[in-house]
């Protein structure tokens, strides 16, 4: 390898190491916990929306990113499952259910870089319902905290969920950031 090529390679490695150090440093300064909430209105009734959200087995039918859902053994009597998509498995548990107004799912985060829960609140509204999804998340890895905050955004997954839910009912919904 000639001298110029070595300098270029070394320079690139220094830049990559520097970028990683910045990402790690900024990620380390971010809090592990976050709360993000989004909301959308639907013409479907609260009962229809609740039934759709609660039926996690049918998610692959209306959530394009979900390839399949596999049932897990119940945990303390609560349904549990794994959603599989392009990013890998996401084990979940239904931890609260108050038809037709509230559902809570919790990530079974053992060994994962993140955890937390999603709270689905369904309120009657003129001509249908309003759904608010609140993510109470925990991101354990400093690098993933950086990615979650500055690249993906804390609202992205819940916003996509509401958009997909709108598609399930044949609606184009407007997702608003609440928190």
Secondary structure, 3 states (H helix, E strand, C coil): CCHHHHHHHHHHHHHHHHHHHHHHHHHHHCCCEEEEEEEEEECCCHHHHHHHHHCHHHHHHHCCCEEEEEEEEEECCEEEEEEEECCEEEEEEEEEEECCCEEEEEECCCCCCEEEEEEEEEEEECCEEEEEEEEEEEECCHHHHHHHHHHHCCCHHHHHHHHHHHHHCCCCCCCEECC
